[in-house]
Amino acid sequence: MNTDLNHIITQYKNDNQSVFNTWFIDNNQRLKAFRTIRRGVLQVVEDIKNKTFPNDFKGSSLEFVLSCIAEQKQIFVGISHPFLLETQTENS
């Protein structure tokens, strides 16, 4: 790998305010949400396999999964702004 690229990656990982550190590292709440979504999707699959998936979306396992994903959307929107600012600053 290019030495310059290695330097950039190391610098990025060491920046406490970078997306790498604020989004991916030690964020138990976010990881917990993804595990919840994963379990919810598995429940949707089981409901379909067992032919117990309801005709109504309201109260279904799919409604639960989609509400969890919608909650995460706010986190994704919030995290994209600092990343865009970093990218714009570096490219200026």
Order of alpha helices (4+ residues) and beta strands (2+ residues): alpha-alpha-alpha
